C-alpha cells in the first residue's frame, strides 16, 4: 500500500482545520461600546500588575483571628458573625514613575467567588495604621508608605479587610477585583 498517495489529502485536511481555527478566532467580540470586549486576565498573588499607571501587588491573603496577639492590632471592631470569618488581603500600590503627575490609587475593591457572589471590604478607620487608605500617589510613592508600620510589618502590605461567609471560602478560587477609571485587574487569592 502506498501511503504517500494519501499525503496530499491529509495535508488538505490539516490546512482546512487550521484555517477554520484561525477564522473562528478572528470574530468581533463587540462589548456594546464599539470596542472589543476582553476578559480581564487573572494574576497570582506576589506579581506586580499595572492599572492606570500604578502597580498593584497582593502580598498575602489570610484568615485573621483578632484574639491572637499577632492579629489583634489589625482591627478593633465587632467579630465576624457566626458562619463568617475575617480575611486580610495585604496589598502594595506604587507609582513607579521617576517624575510626572500624581495618580489616584484605586478605591473599588471586591472579592468574587465562583458562584458570582461579591464581597466589599470592611471600612476601617483612618487612624488604623495597617489599613489601606487610598490617596494620590506622587512619583516614587507607595501605599503603604516606606518605613510605615504596615510596610515594615510581617505582611509588608496595607490591609483590605473582608468578612466572608464560610461558603464563599469553599467556592474557590476567590478573585480580588481592583477597578479604577473603567479598567480592572484581577488577582487569584491564595486562601
Long-range contacts (C-beta under 8 A, 24 or more apart in sequence): 40-177, 40-184, 40-185, 40-186, 41-185, 41-186, 42-175, 42-186, 42-187, 42-188, 43-185, 43-186, 43-187, 43-188, 44-187, 44-188, 44-190, 45-187, 45-188, 45-189, 45-190, 47-187, 49-185, 49-187, 50-185, 51-106, 51-178, 51-180, 51-183, 51-184, 51-185, 52-103, 52-180, 52-181, 52-183, 53-95, 53-97, 53-103, 54-93, 54-94, 54-95, 54-103, 54-105, 54-106, 54-137, 54-180, 55-92, 55-93, 55-94, 55-95, 55-96, 56-91, 56-92, 56-93, 56-106, 56-178, 56-185, 56-187, 57-91, 57-92, 57-93, 57-94, 57-157, 58-89, 58-90, 58-91, 58-157, 58-176, 58-187, 58-189, 59-90, 59-91, 59-92, 59-155, 59-156, 59-157, 60-88, 60-89, 60-90, 60-155, 60-156, 60-157, 60-190, 61-87, 61-88, 61-89, 61-90, 61-176, 61-189, 61-190, 61-191, 62-87, 62-88, 62-191, 63-87, 63-88, 63-191, 64-88, 64-161, 70-154, 73-129, 73-130, 74-128, 74-130, 74-159, 74-161, 75-122, 75-124, 75-128, 75-159, 75-161, 76-128, 77-122, 80-163, 81-163, 83-165, 83-166, 84-163, 84-164, 84-165, 84-166, 85-163, 85-164, 85-166, 85-169, 86-122, 86-161, 86-162, 86-163, 86-164, 87-111, 87-161, 87-162, 87-163, 87-164, 87-169, 87-191, 88-155, 88-159, 88-160, 88-161, 88-162, 89-121, 89-159, 89-160, 89-161, 89-162, 89-176, 89-189, 90-150, 90-155, 90-156, 90-157, 90-158, 90-159, 90-160, 91-132, 91-143, 91-157, 91-158, 91-160, 92-142, 92-143, 92-144, 92-151, 92-156, 92-157, 92-158, 93-132, 93-137, 93-142, 93-143, 93-158, 94-137, 94-141, 94-142, 94-143, 95-137, 95-138, 95-139, 95-140, 95-141, 95-142, 96-139, 96-140, 97-139, 97-140, 98-139, 98-140, 99-139, 100-139, 102-136, 102-137, 102-138, 102-139, 102-141, 103-136, 103-137, 104-134, 104-135, 104-136, 104-137, 104-180, 105-134, 105-135, 105-136, 105-137, 105-143, 105-180, 106-134, 106-178, 106-179, 106-180, 107-134, 107-180, 108-178, 108-179, 108-180, 109-160, 109-176, 109-177, 109-178, 109-179, 110-176, 110-177, 110-179, 111-162, 111-164, 111-168, 111-174, 111-175, 111-176, 111-177, 111-189, 112-174, 112-175, 112-177, 113-168, 113-171, 113-172, 113-174, 114-171, 114-172, 114-173, 115-171, 117-168, 117-171, 119-162, 119-163, 119-164, 119-168, 120-162, 121-160, 121-161, 121-162, 122-161, 122-162, 122-163, 124-159, 124-161, 128-159, 130-158, 130-159, 131-158, 131-159, 131-161, 132-158, 132-159, 132-160, 133-158
